[in-house]
Amino acid sequence: MKTKFSYILIPLTVIVFIGKLTAQPGHQKYPLKVLFVGYDPLKPMPELKRSAPGLMEKDAFTAEYAVRMPAFKALLENYFTDVTTMDCRDWKPADSGPYDVTIFDFKTRPLGGQKPDRDASENKDYKREKYLPDNFSKPTIFIASTASEMGDGIGLKLDWLCLCLDAEAHHMKTQHAIFNGPVEKVSPTMVLKNTPDGIYHYTSGDTVPKQIPMWKVQNVGYIANDVCRIGLVSRGNRFTEGPDAEVISSGVCAKDVGAVALGRHGNFFLWGFGASPAQMTDEAKKVFVNVVAYMKQFKGRIPIARKYNQQMATTDDVRETVNHTTREAFEEDIKSTKEFNEANVKEKKRIDAKKAAGQPLTSSEEEGLMYLDHQEALPTWESFLKQMMGKYFPKFGTDAPAFQKYMRDNFDYLYCDPKAFFEYTIDEDVKKIGISNHSIKLLDTCIDMLERNDRPDLALKVLKKYTTQNFTTAKDWSKWLSKNRDKLFFCETNGYKFMINTYN
């Protein structure tokens, strides 16, 4: 199905998919009002430029245009009492008001243009164009890349680590509620398969066995060269540092074992897999409807911590960097670069042959021809360390063990700039006090320093840097800390500060 469907064929197509997706008759529907927002096939298809919406291949988007929304509608109507569909080009925030759960398959129109601001140090503020109000509190599910496209502007952790999620999930929390109802109980069929190679490019994969249990979510995947929508994984680093987020599953992709394929941040859920119900497994369809019902309880539970800069460093990233300043990692980098260059040459030959044979190229093949001639230069030991160490290279040069020791000795004082592109440093002010900046004991000590007039300027500077407060006296700081002590948690992604759990 690579041709554009005519509208006259849509009713028959819808009937076919309803027949495939309907469960056994007579079951009781779950009381829920659901709004599905995607592309309505009764409306003209959007203009396709370099790529289609959702970063889909043009042929994949065209093939699915007539059947994708009907497939979701048929599945949802089979399980829920009230299901409405709406074209994403028409949706406005108020439209979600009457519904318990809103599902976004593709991004909507932006609320209004917004240019990134710059702060005093000329770092970008990284605030993106908005598709949702900051206070949007309706339970929401995003499909694949829509999570990042619509969520970045309001600081969701459902960010764009990689558009490379394939067809299977792994490292799943199978005891989670979405596998146990409330609509259908599902015992995921786990099959032992080879671990994705990308996992072993990270130190987090050092203890992962060569084969791991996997759950098939969809019957198609881009790795098998199927015509389908590619899924999205989000960064798992510091994802669950607060009470407003949870990770349920990773999935087959090019990233680390902690990449998030199924996860929740506040009232927003990431269903990272890209297939519609027409291409999902029966088990996945049941889990998806469980997710819809599960999300109802998060009405009004907007995220406490926001992540406006997806490119900031975290302690997890820095730890990974430090662990990779080794000869072994250097040799692996050379190997990966060679493999990348060889793959480019091979792919260019394939596309050139296809073009010479007069066969039509896909949109990604057309675009790929512009880049496949490029050959990455092989790194030297010095250039490799310069890239890994960043601003610390002038201090340590090619002495990797000295760099590793320095970072590990001072890790308690590590500060990752929340507004910069992967910048980190050792906070010398906190180091003088000698307590980890992630420990609430640091706040106690600084307040005590104020009370004793012991380096009060230093204490006040640290207190203001690592909280959202601006008190000036020890009495006010002490009162605030006593009131909120049991609610505080340290959040790197929301500005490297202690935040208050407003859910309690």
C-alpha positions in Angstrom: 0.0 0.0 0.0 2.4 2.7 -1.2 -0.1 4.7 -3.2 -2.3 7.5 -2.0 -5.8 6.3 -1.2 -8.8 7.9 -2.9 -11.6 9.1 -0.6 -14.1 6.8 -2.3 -12.2 3.8 -0.9 -12.0 5.0 2.7 -15.4 3.6 3.9 -14.5 0.1 2.8 -11.0 0.4 4.3 -12.5 1.5 7.6 -14.9 -1.5 7.6 -12.0 -3.9 7.0 -10.0 -2.5 9.9 -12.9 -2.4 12.3 -13.4 -6.1 11.5 -9.8 -6.8 12.3 -9.7 -4.8 15.6 -13.0 -5.7 17.1 -12.7 -8.0 20.2 -15.3 -10.6 21.2 -18.8 -9.2 21.2 -20.7 -8.7 24.4 -17.9 -7.4 26.6 -18.6 -4.4 28.8 -17.1 -1.2 27.8 -14.9 0.9 30.2 -16.5 4.2 31.1 -14.1 6.7 29.7 -14.4 9.7 27.3 -11.4 9.7 24.9 -10.3 12.2 22.3 -8.0 11.0 19.6 -6.2 13.7 17.7 -4.5 12.8 14.4 -5.0 13.2 10.7 -8.6 12.8 9.5 -8.5 10.9 6.2 -11.7 12.7 5.1 -9.6 15.8 4.9 -7.0 16.5 2.3 -3.5 15.1 3.1 -1.0 17.8 4.2 1.7 18.9 1.8 4.7 16.7 2.1 8.0 18.4 1.8 11.4 16.8 2.7 9.6 14.5 5.1 6.1 13.8 6.3 4.6 14.6 9.7 6.1 12.6 12.5 9.3 12.5 10.5 7.8 9.7 8.6 8.8 8.6 5.1 6.5 10.1 2.5 5.4 6.7 1.2 4.7 5.4 4.7 2.7 8.4 5.7 0.7 8.2 2.4 0.1 4.5 2.8 -1.3 5.0 6.3 -3.2 8.2 5.8 -6.6 6.6 5.0 -6.4 3.9 7.7 -4.4 5.2 10.7 -7.1 7.2 12.4 -9.8 4.7 11.7 -7.7 1.9 13.1 -7.2 3.8 16.4 -10.9 4.8 16.5 -12.0 1.1 16.0 -9.7 -0.1 18.8 -10.8 2.6 21.2 -14.5 2.4 20.5 -14.4 -1.3 21.1 -13.2 -0.7 24.7 -14.5 2.7 25.8 -17.9 4.2 26.0 -17.2 7.6 24.4 -14.6 8.1 21.6 -14.2 11.2 19.5 -11.6 11.8 16.7 -10.4 15.2 15.6 -8.0 16.4 13.0 -4.8 17.7 14.5 -4.9 20.8 12.3 -8.2 21.8 14.1 -7.4 21.0 17.7 -7.3 23.7 20.4 -6.6 23.2 24.1 -10.2 23.9 25.0 -11.3 20.9 22.8 -9.8 18.5 25.4 -11.9 19.9 28.2 -14.9 17.5 28.0 -12.6 14.4 27.8 -10.9 12.1 30.3 -7.9 11.4 28.1 -6.5 13.0 25.0 -4.3 11.0 22.6 -2.0 13.0 20.2 -0.9 10.9 17.2 0.6 13.9 15.4 1.4 17.4 16.5 -1.2 20.1 16.4 -0.8 23.7 15.3 1.4 25.8 17.5 -0.2 28.2 20.0 1.9 31.1 18.7 5.4 31.9 17.5 8.1 32.2 20.1 11.8 33.1 19.7 14.4 31.7 22.2 15.5 34.3 24.6 19.1 34.7 25.7 20.4 35.2 29.2 23.2 37.4 30.4 25.9 34.9 29.5 24.4 34.6 25.9 23.4 31.0 26.5 20.1 30.1 24.8 17.1 29.6 27.1 16.1 26.6 24.9 12.4 27.3 25.2 10.7 26.0 22.1 7.6 26.8 20.3 4.5 25.9 22.3 1.7 23.5 21.3 0.3 23.2 24.8 -0.3 25.7 27.7 2.1 25.3 30.6 -0.9 24.4 32.8 -2.4 21.8 30.5 -3.7 19.3 33.1 -5.7 16.8 31.1 -4.4 13.2 31.0 -2.5 12.9 27.7 -0.8 10.2 25.6 1.7 11.0 22.9 2.5 8.6 20.1 6.2 8.4 19.0 7.8 11.7 18.1 4.7 13.8 19.0 5.9 13.6 22.6 9.0 15.7 22.0 7.4 17.9 19.3 4.6 19.0 21.6 6.3 18.5 24.9 9.6 20.3 24.6 7.9 23.7 24.8 6.4 23.0 28.2 9.5 21.2 29.7 8.5 17.6 29.5 11.1 14.8 30.0 9.5 13.0 27.1 12.3 14.4 24.9 13.9 13.4 21.7 16.9 11.1 22.5 16.6 9.2 19.3 14.0 8.5 16.6 15.2 4.9 16.3 12.7 2.8 18.3 11.9 -0.4 16.4 9.3 -3.1 17.1 10.1 -4.6 20.5 10.3 -3.7 24.2 12.8 -4.9 26.8 13.7 -4.3 30.4 10.0 -4.0 31.1 8.3 -3.6 34.5 5.8 -6.4 33.7 4.1 -6.0 37.2 3.1 -2.4 36.3 -0.6 -1.5 36.2 -0.7 -1.2 32.4 -0.1 -5.0 32.1 -2.7 -5.8 34.8 -5.7 -3.8 33.7 -7.9 -2.0 34.3 -9.4 -3.0 31.0 -7.5 -6.1 30.0 -5.0 -8.2 31.9 -2.0 -9.0 29.8 0.9 -11.5 30.4 3.4 -10.3 27.8 4.9 -13.0 25.7 8.7 -12.7 26.2 11.1 -14.1 23.7 14.9 -14.3 24.3 16.6 -12.4 21.5 20.0 -10.8 20.8 20.7 -7.6 22.7 20.8 -4.5 20.5 24.5 -3.6 19.8 23.9 0.1 20.8 23.5 -0.9 24.5 27.2 -2.0 24.6 28.4 1.4 23.5 27.5 2.7 27.0 29.0 1.6 30.4 25.4 0.9 31.6 25.5 -2.0 29.2 28.5 -3.7 30.7 26.5 -6.1 32.8 23.7 -6.7 30.2 23.8 -10.3 28.8 24.2 -11.0 25.1 20.5 -12.1 24.9 17.6 -10.5 26.8 13.8 -11.2 26.9 11.8 -9.0 24.5 8.2 -8.3 24.0 6.9 -7.8 20.5 4.8 -4.6 20.3 4.2 -4.3 16.6 4.4 -6.6 13.6 6.4 -4.1 11.5 9.8 -2.4 12.1 12.1 -0.1 10.2 15.1 -2.4 10.9 13.3 -5.0 8.8 12.8 -2.3 6.1 9.1 -2.3 6.6 7.1 0.7 5.5 6.1 2.0 8.9 6.5 4.9 11.4 9.7 4.9 13.4 9.3 5.2 17.2 10.9 7.5 19.7 12.9 6.9 22.8 13.6 9.6 25.5 16.6 10.1 27.7 16.5 7.9 30.8 19.1 9.9 32.7 17.6 11.5 35.8 14.1 10.7 34.4 12.8 9.4 37.7 14.6 11.9 40.0 11.3 13.2 41.3 7.9 11.9 42.3 6.2 13.0 39.0 7.8 10.5 36.6 8.1 6.8 36.0 9.8 4.5 33.5 8.0 1.3 32.4 10.0 0.0 29.5 13.0 0.5 27.2 13.0 -0.8 23.6 15.1 -1.9 20.7 17.0 1.2 19.5 20.5 2.5 19.0 20.8 4.0 22.5 21.6 2.8 26.0 19.6 0.3 28.1 17.9 3.1 30.0 16.3 4.8 26.9 12.6 5.3 27.6 10.1 3.7 25.3 7.2 3.7 27.7 7.1 6.2 30.5 5.2 9.0 32.2 5.9 12.5 33.3 3.1 14.1 35.3 -0.1 13.8 33.3 1.7 13.0 30.1 2.5 9.5 28.8 5.0 8.5 26.1 3.9 5.6 24.0 7.2 5.6 22.0 6.2 3.0 19.4 5.0 4.3 16.1 2.7 1.7 14.7 -1.1 2.1 14.6 -3.4 -0.7 16.0 -3.5 -2.1 12.4 0.1 -3.1 12.9 0.2 -3.7 16.6 0.3 -7.2 18.1 -2.9 -8.3 20.0 -1.1 -8.0 23.3 0.1 -4.5 22.5 -3.4 -3.3 21.6 -4.6 -4.5 25.0 -1.8 -2.8 26.8 -2.4 0.4 24.9 -6.0 0.6 26.0 -4.9 -0.1 29.5 -2.6 2.9 29.2 -5.5 5.0 28.2 -7.6 3.9 31.2 -4.5 4.2 33.5 -3.9 7.8 32.7 -7.3 9.0 33.8 -6.1 9.1 37.4 -3.5 11.7 36.6 -5.9 14.5 35.8 -4.5 17.7 37.3 -1.1 16.1 38.2 1.0 18.4 36.0 4.7 17.9 36.2 6.5 19.3 39.2 9.9 19.4 37.6 10.3 20.8 34.0 13.2 20.1 31.6 13.5 23.0 29.2 17.0 22.2 27.9 17.2 18.7 26.4 20.9 19.2 25.7 22.0 19.8 29.3 24.5 17.5 30.9 23.5 15.3 33.9 25.6 13.5 36.4 24.8 10.3 34.5 26.2 11.8 31.3 29.4 13.0 33.0 29.9 9.7 34.7 29.6 8.0 31.3 32.1 10.5 29.8 34.6 9.9 32.6 34.3 6.1 32.2 34.9 6.4 28.5 38.3 8.2 28.7 40.1 4.9 28.2 42.2 3.3 25.5 39.5 0.6 25.1 36.9 3.3 24.4 39.2 5.0 22.0 39.7 1.8 20.0 36.0 1.3 20.0 35.5 4.8 18.6 37.9 4.1 15.8 36.1 0.9 15.0 32.7 2.6 15.0 34.0 5.4 12.7 35.3 2.9 10.2 32.1 0.9 10.3 30.1 4.2 9.8 32.2 5.1 6.8 32.0 1.6 5.3 28.2 1.6 5.8 27.9 4.9 4.0 29.9 3.7 1.0 27.8 0.5 0.8 24.5 2.4 1.1 25.5 4.9 -1.6 26.4 2.1 -4.0 23.0 0.5 -3.3 21.0 3.7 -3.9 23.1 4.6 -7.0 22.4 1.1 -8.4 18.7 1.5 -7.7 18.6 4.9 -9.3 20.5 3.6 -12.4 18.0 0.9 -12.7 15.3 3.5 -13.0 13.6 2.5 -9.7 12.0 5.3 -7.7 13.8 6.3 -4.5 12.2 6.9 -1.1 12.3 10.3 0.5 15.0 9.2 2.9 17.1 7.7 0.1 16.9 11.0 -1.9 17.9 12.9 1.2 20.7 10.4 2.1 22.5 10.9 -1.2 23.4 14.4 0.0 25.4 13.0 3.0 26.6 9.5 2.0 29.7 10.8 0.3 30.9 12.2 3.7 33.7 10.2 5.4 34.3 10.8 9.1 38.0 11.4 10.0 39.5 8.8 12.2 40.2 10.2 15.7 43.7 10.4 17.3 44.2 9.7 21.0 44.6 13.4 21.5 41.5 14.5 19.5 39.5 11.8 21.2 40.4 13.0 24.7 39.9 16.6 23.8 36.4 15.8 22.8 35.7 13.7 25.9 37.3 16.1 28.4 36.1 19.3 26.9 37.4 22.3 29.0 39.4 20.0 31.2 41.7 18.9 28.4 44.1 21.9 28.8 44.5 20.9 32.5 45.1 17.1 32.0 46.1 16.7 28.3 46.5 13.1 27.5 46.7 12.0 31.1 43.3 10.3 31.2 43.8 8.6 34.6 44.5 11.9 36.2 41.3 13.3 34.7 39.3 10.3 35.9 40.7 10.6 39.4 40.0 14.3 39.6 36.4 13.9 38.5 35.7 11.0 40.7 37.3 12.6 43.8 35.1 15.7 43.2 31.9 14.1 41.9 29.9 15.3 45.0 30.5 18.9 43.9 29.7 18.4 40.2 27.5 21.1 38.8 25.8 20.7 35.4 24.8 24.0 33.8 21.0 23.6 33.1 21.1 26.2 30.4 24.1 25.2 28.4 25.0 22.5 25.9 26.5 19.7 27.9 28.6 21.9 30.2 29.7 20.9 33.7 32.2 22.0 36.3 33.2 21.5 39.9 31.5 23.9 42.2 34.4 25.3 44.2 32.0 27.0 46.7 30.3 23.7 47.6 33.7 22.0 47.7 34.8 24.5 50.4 31.8 23.4 52.5 32.6 19.8 51.8 29.1 18.4 51.4 27.4 17.0 48.3 25.2 19.5 46.5 22.6 16.7 46.1 22.3 16.3 49.9 19.8 18.2 52.0 22.6 18.3 54.6 24.2 21.0 52.5 21.1 23.3 53.2 21.3 22.5 56.9 25.0 23.4 57.0 24.6 26.6 55.1 21.8 27.8 57.4 23.9 26.9 60.4 26.8 28.9 58.8 24.5 31.9 58.5 23.4 31.6 62.2 27.0 31.5 63.3 28.1 34.2 60.9 30.6 31.7 59.4 31.3 32.8 55.8 27.7 34.1 55.5 28.2 35.3 51.9 29.3 31.8 50.8 26.4 30.2 52.6 23.9 32.6 51.1 25.3 32.2 47.6 25.0 28.4 47.8 21.5 28.4 49.3 20.2 30.7 46.5 21.9 28.7 43.8 20.5 25.3 44.8 17.0 26.4 45.7 14.3 28.6 44.2 14.2 30.8 47.3 15.7 34.3 47.9 15.7 34.7 51.7 18.4 36.7 53.4 18.2 35.7 57.0 19.0 32.4 58.7 15.6 32.6 60.5 13.6 32.7 57.2 15.8 29.9 55.6 15.3 27.7 58.7 11.5 28.3 58.7 11.3 27.4 55.0 13.4 24.3 55.4 11.5 23.0 58.4 8.2 23.4 56.6 9.3 21.6 53.4 12.1 19.2 54.5 10.0 16.1 53.9 8.9 17.3 50.5 12.2 18.3 49.0 14.0 16.3 46.3 17.0 17.3 44.2 16.3 17.9 40.6 19.1 18.3 38.0 16.9 18.7 35.0 14.8 21.6 36.5 17.7 23.9 37.1 19.9 21.8 39.4 17.9 22.7 42.5 16.0 21.3 45.4 12.4 21.2 44.4 9.2 20.8 46.5 6.9 17.8 46.0 3.6 19.6 45.5 1.7 16.3 45.2 1.9 15.8 49.0 
